[in-house]
């Protein structure tokens, strides 16, 4: 069912982005009285079409959802039999700057769509807090201090709900304490350290918890990875006060629990005054030794069995409207950066970092598990829309950027490039793009398996 939903979401998103892109071309072309023969969503065999009795443009839906087009008179397209139109109604018959606007219209529509999706994502959905960064009140001398916040050590707390035997955890006032984040040698965040002295069959491990979902509960046991303590870890006085007694040896790899294992986890819980607030320095100091032992065993199927139920939830928060607008602008900026990194990989030959529609579907599937389908739709829709806009700006045959380049060259040199030459170059460009796309798709399918 998840795969079917992902396919449906991807088809809807592509349909919206392609239809709005081509609609931009169509509207501006008609505004300049260019004869438009067909507005098509999809490529290949026609499965539906409609044309009004006195209309010029046929609206059609084709079998392959790999793009779309607007067939304009003068763009390598001839008028249908019985139809007449002067050269002033061809794409090449209008002024050069109008032709440029027709080509830019599709890109502009995708850019507008990306902005709308990004701000809808920021404005219409709540923000979520995961592990809040809070001031512990411990300065470099490891004393409880009232000095300025930036001179004190910080730690993390996560919203926790559940029970340990008869001990109930109140989601409004309970936090799961983490003294630090585990960082790999290549700089990747591995998760939150929640216990430095986990006992598995009498041997010490460091427990690292990782959030996997924004909208769903994150079970502590199933989302925790166990590592051996790092050798040669020299604990500072501040780390001692923060209860960071060991760091995980990430380079040695994680331990995989096996049937018969007994796992004794001793996380620390902090009581706070309100649901929204982070722990105060005083609340942290009063609770930092509040450890509770949680025991789980591994059955024959590799599942963890425990009488305790511990789930980490994200705190939902409706930010002020100004902050949400700021988040929308930040979201749009982050999309630019992410897509820019993709273009960098393309131009430097690192195609292993590029993904096809298959990789995009896999990403949608993953993101939906974290934040839900509705938010995924707007988050990933903004990404795809901006990607399509920027990609079409490239001056490569078959793309809008190429048409813009041709228009500018003809204007500067005041000489038309023969239609046969332009059509041949465009056909070769489309063939190269499709071939490259197929290769990336096949590679991504192989990666899935």
C-alpha positions in Angstrom: 0.0 0.0 0.0 2.9 2.4 0.8 4.4 1.8 -2.7 1.1 2.5 -4.4 0.6 5.7 -2.4 4.1 6.8 -3.3 3.4 6.2 -7.0 0.1 8.1 -6.8 1.7 11.1 -5.0 4.6 11.2 -7.5 2.2 11.1 -10.5 0.0 13.8 -9.0 3.1 16.0 -8.3 4.5 15.5 -11.8 1.1 16.2 -13.3 0.8 19.5 -11.4 4.4 20.6 -12.3 4.2 19.6 -15.9 0.7 21.1 -16.5 1.6 24.4 -14.8 4.9 24.6 -16.7 3.2 24.1 -20.1 0.3 26.3 -19.0 2.8 29.1 -18.6 4.0 28.7 -22.2 0.4 28.4 -23.5 -0.9 31.5 -21.7 1.9 33.8 -22.8 2.0 32.5 -26.3 -1.8 33.1 -26.7 -1.3 36.6 -25.1 0.9 37.4 -28.1 -1.5 35.7 -30.5 0.7 32.8 -31.4 -1.2 29.9 -33.0 -1.1 27.0 -30.5 -2.1 23.7 -32.0 -1.9 21.4 -28.9 -1.5 21.5 -25.2 -0.4 18.1 -24.1 0.3 16.5 -20.7 2.5 13.4 -21.1 4.2 12.0 -24.1 3.5 9.1 -26.5 0.1 7.7 -27.5 -2.9 9.9 -26.9 -5.4 8.6 -24.4 -7.7 11.6 -24.2 -8.2 14.9 -26.1 -10.7 17.7 -26.3 -11.1 20.6 -28.7 -13.9 23.2 -28.7 -15.9 23.6 -31.8 -14.4 27.0 -32.7 -11.2 26.7 -30.8 -7.6 26.4 -32.2 -6.0 24.4 -29.4 -6.5 20.7 -28.7 -6.0 19.7 -25.1 -4.7 16.2 -24.7 -3.5 13.6 -22.2 -0.9 11.1 -23.3 0.2 7.7 -21.9 3.7 8.4 -20.7 3.9 10.9 -17.7 7.4 12.0 -18.7 6.7 15.6 -19.6 4.5 17.6 -21.8 4.5 20.2 -24.6 2.7 23.1 -26.3 2.8 22.7 -30.1 3.1 26.2 -31.5 3.0 27.2 -35.1 6.5 28.0 -36.3 8.3 25.8 -33.8 8.8 23.0 -36.2 5.1 22.5 -36.4 2.9 23.1 -39.4 -0.7 24.1 -39.4 -3.3 21.4 -39.8 -5.0 21.0 -43.2 -7.6 23.6 -43.8 -6.2 26.0 -41.2 -4.7 29.3 -42.2 -2.6 31.8 -40.2 -0.2 34.5 -41.2 3.5 34.4 -40.3 2.8 37.0 -37.6 1.0 34.3 -35.7 4.0 31.9 -35.7 6.4 31.8 -32.8 9.2 33.0 -35.1 6.9 35.8 -36.3 6.7 37.7 -33.0 9.4 40.0 -31.6 12.4 38.4 -30.1 11.7 39.6 -26.6 8.2 38.1 -26.8 9.7 34.8 -27.8 12.0 34.9 -24.8 9.0 35.6 -22.5 7.1 32.6 -24.0 10.1 30.4 -23.2 10.6 31.9 -19.7 6.9 31.5 -18.9 7.1 27.8 -18.1 10.2 28.3 -15.9 8.4 31.2 -14.1 5.3 29.0 -13.4 7.5 26.3 -11.8 9.3 29.0 -9.8 6.0 30.4 -8.5 4.8 26.8 -7.7 8.0 26.2 -5.7 7.5 29.4 -3.7 3.8 28.5 -3.1 4.6 25.0 -2.0 7.5 26.1 0.3 5.4 28.8 2.0 2.4 26.5 2.3 4.6 24.0 4.0 5.9 26.6 6.4 2.6 28.5 7.1 0.0 25.8 7.2 1.7 23.1 9.3 3.1 23.3 12.8 6.7 23.3 13.7 8.1 20.3 15.6 10.7 20.3 18.3 12.7 17.1 18.7 15.6 17.2 21.1 15.8 20.7 22.6 19.1 22.3 23.3 19.1 23.6 26.8 21.5 25.4 29.2 22.7 23.2 32.0 24.2 25.9 34.1 27.6 24.2 34.2 30.5 26.5 33.2 34.0 25.6 32.2 34.9 25.1 35.9 32.0 22.7 36.2 30.3 24.7 38.8 26.6 25.6 39.1 26.7 29.2 37.9 24.6 32.2 37.0 27.1 33.5 34.4 26.0 34.2 30.9 24.4 31.3 29.0 27.1 31.2 26.2 29.8 30.3 28.8 27.9 27.2 30.1 27.7 23.7 28.8 24.5 22.6 27.0 22.8 19.2 26.6 19.6 17.8 25.0 16.2 16.7 26.2 13.5 14.8 24.3 9.8 14.6 24.9 9.1 11.1 26.4 5.9 9.2 27.1 5.2 5.7 28.5 5.8 3.7 31.6 8.5 1.7 33.3 6.6 -0.9 35.3 4.3 1.1 37.5 6.3 4.3 37.0 4.4 6.5 34.5 6.0 9.1 32.4 4.0 12.3 32.0 4.5 13.6 28.5 3.8 17.2 29.7 6.6 17.2 32.2 9.0 14.4 31.4 12.1 14.6 29.3 14.6 11.9 28.2 18.1 13.3 28.8 21.0 13.2 26.4 24.4 14.7 27.3 25.6 14.8 23.7 25.1 13.9 20.1 27.1 11.1 18.5 29.0 12.3 15.5 30.8 10.0 13.0 34.3 10.6 11.7 32.9 11.9 8.5 30.7 14.4 10.3 27.4 12.6 10.1 25.0 12.9 13.0 24.3 9.4 14.3 21.9 10.2 17.1 21.5 11.2 20.7 23.5 9.4 23.4 21.0 8.4 26.0 22.9 5.9 28.1 26.7 5.5 28.5 26.4 2.2 30.5 24.0 -0.1 28.8 24.4 -3.7 29.9 24.0 -6.4 27.3 24.8 -9.8 28.7 27.1 -8.3 31.3 29.1 -6.1 28.8 29.1 -2.3 28.5 27.7 -0.5 25.5 26.8 3.1 24.7 23.1 3.5 23.6 22.5 6.0 20.7 18.9 7.0 20.0 17.8 8.2 16.6 14.5 9.9 15.7 12.8 8.4 12.6 9.4 10.0 12.6 8.0 13.5 13.2 4.3 12.5 13.2 4.6 9.1 14.9 5.9 7.8 18.2 9.6 6.7 18.2 10.0 3.6 20.3 13.2 3.9 22.4 14.3 0.3 22.0 13.7 -0.1 18.3 15.2 3.2 17.5 18.4 2.8 19.6 21.7 1.5 18.3 24.3 0.0 20.7 28.1 0.7 20.3 31.1 -0.4 22.3 32.7 2.4 24.4 35.5 4.3 22.7 38.9 3.4 24.0 41.0 6.2 25.5 38.1 8.5 26.2 39.4 11.0 28.7 36.4 12.4 30.6 36.6 16.1 31.4 35.1 17.6 34.5 32.3 19.2 32.5 31.5 15.9 30.8 31.5 14.3 34.3 29.0 16.8 35.5 26.9 16.2 32.4 27.0 12.5 33.0 28.8 11.8 29.7 30.8 8.9 31.1 31.6 7.3 27.7 31.5 7.9 24.0 30.5 5.3 21.3 33.1 3.7 19.2 31.3 4.4 15.9 34.1 3.2 13.6 33.8 -0.3 15.0 30.2 -0.6 13.9 27.0 -1.2 15.9 26.2 -4.3 17.9 23.2 -6.3 16.5 21.1 -7.8 19.3 20.6 -11.5 18.9 18.1 -14.1 20.3 18.5 -14.5 24.0 20.2 -11.2 24.7 19.2 -9.3 27.8 19.5 -5.6 27.4 19.5 -3.4 30.5 19.1 0.3 29.6 19.4 3.0 32.2 18.3 6.3 30.7 18.0 9.5 32.7 14.7 11.4 33.0 14.2 15.1 33.8 11.1 16.6 35.2 10.2 20.0 33.9 7.6 22.6 34.9 5.6 22.9 31.7 5.2 21.0 28.4 6.6 23.7 26.2 9.6 24.8 28.3 13.1 23.3 28.3 14.5 22.1 31.6 15.8 24.9 33.7 19.3 24.7 35.2 17.7 23.9 38.6 15.4 21.2 37.1 18.4 19.6 35.3 20.5 19.6 38.4 17.7 18.1 40.5 17.0 15.3 38.0 20.4 14.4 36.4 20.8 11.3 38.6 17.2 10.2 38.0 18.0 7.0 36.2 15.5 4.2 35.6 16.5 0.7 34.5 14.6 -0.6 31.5 15.0 -4.3 30.7 14.3 -6.0 27.3 15.0 -9.4 26.0 15.4 -10.5 22.4 13.1 -13.4 21.3 13.8 -16.1 18.7 12.5 -13.8 15.9 14.9 -11.0 16.8 12.2 -8.8 18.4 12.7 -6.9 21.6 10.3 -7.9 24.4 9.9 -5.5 27.4 7.3 -4.8 30.0 8.2 -1.1 29.7 6.8 1.2 27.0 8.9 4.2 26.1 8.2 6.4 23.1 9.8 9.7 22.1 7.4 12.2 20.5 8.1 15.5 18.9 6.5 18.6 20.5 4.1 20.3 18.1 4.3 24.1 18.1 2.5 26.8 16.1 5.1 29.5 15.6 4.1 33.2 15.3 3.1 34.2 11.8 6.3 36.2 11.3 8.4 33.2 12.3 6.5 31.0 9.9 7.1 33.4 7.0 10.8 33.4 7.9 10.7 29.6 7.9 9.2 29.6 4.4 12.0 31.8 3.1 14.5 29.6 4.8 12.9 26.5 3.3 13.1 28.0 -0.2 16.7 29.0 0.3 17.6 25.5 1.5 16.0 24.0 -1.6 18.2 26.3 -3.7 21.3 25.1 -1.9 20.3 21.4 -2.2 19.6 21.7 -5.9 22.8 23.7 -6.4 24.8 20.8 -4.9 23.1 18.5 -7.4 24.1 20.7 -10.3 27.7 20.8 -8.9 27.7 17.0 -9.0 26.4 17.0 -12.6 29.0 19.5 -13.9 31.9 17.8 -12.1 31.0 14.4 -13.4 29.9 12.9 -10.0 26.7 11.3 -11.4 26.7 8.9 -8.5 25.2 11.7 -6.5 22.3 12.3 -8.9 19.0 10.6 -8.6 16.2 9.7 -11.0 12.4 9.6 -10.5 13.0 6.2 -8.8 15.3 7.8 -6.2 12.8 10.6 -5.8 10.1 8.1 -5.1 12.2 6.4 -2.5 12.9 9.8 -0.9 9.2 10.6 -0.8 8.5 7.2 0.8 11.1 7.9 3.5 10.0 11.5 4.2 6.4 10.5 4.4 7.2 8.1 7.2 8.8 11.0 9.1 6.4 13.8 8.5 3.2 12.3 7.0 1.9 12.4 3.4 0.3 15.9 3.3 3.4 17.7 4.5 5.6 15.5 2.2 3.4 16.6 -0.7 4.2 20.3 -0.2 7.8 19.7 1.0 8.9 17.5 -1.9 6.6 19.4 -4.4 8.5 22.6 -3.7 11.8 20.7 -4.3 10.6 19.2 -7.6 9.2 22.5 -8.9 12.4 24.4 -8.2 14.4 21.6 -9.7 12.4 21.6 -12.9 12.6 25.4 -13.1 16.4 25.5 -12.7 17.0 22.5 -14.9 15.0 24.0 -17.8 17.2 27.1 -17.6 20.2 25.0 -18.8 21.1 25.9 -22.4 20.9 22.3 -23.5 19.0 21.2 -26.7 15.5 20.2 -25.8 15.2 22.5 -22.8 13.8 26.0 -22.5 17.2 27.4 -21.9 18.3 26.2 -25.3 15.4 28.0 -27.0 16.3 31.2 -25.1 19.9 30.8 -26.3 18.8 30.3 -29.9 16.6 33.4 -29.7 19.4 35.5 -28.4 21.9 34.3 -31.0 19.5 35.0 -33.8 18.8 38.5 -32.4 22.5 39.4 -31.9 23.6 38.2 -35.3 20.3 39.1 -37.1 20.2 35.9 -38.9 17.9 33.0 -38.6 19.3 29.5 -37.9 17.7 27.1 -40.4 14.7 25.3 -39.0 16.1 21.9 -40.1 19.3 22.6 -38.1 17.5 23.7 -35.0 15.1 20.7 -35.2 18.0 18.2 -35.6 19.9 19.7 -32.7 16.8 19.6 -30.5 16.1 16.0 -31.5 19.7 14.9 -30.6 19.4 16.8 -27.3 16.2 15.1 -26.4 17.6 11.7 -27.3 20.7 12.4 -25.1 18.5 13.6 -22.2 16.2 10.5 -22.4 19.1 8.1 -22.7 20.8 9.7 -19.7 17.5 9.5 -17.7 17.0 5.9 -18.6 20.5 5.0 -17.4 20.0 6.8 -14.1 16.7 5.1 -13.6 18.2 1.7 -14.3 21.0 2.4 -11.9 18.6 3.5 -9.1 16.4 0.4 -9.7 19.6 -1.8 -9.2 20.4 0.1 -6.0 17.0 -0.6 -4.6 17.7 -4.3 -4.8 
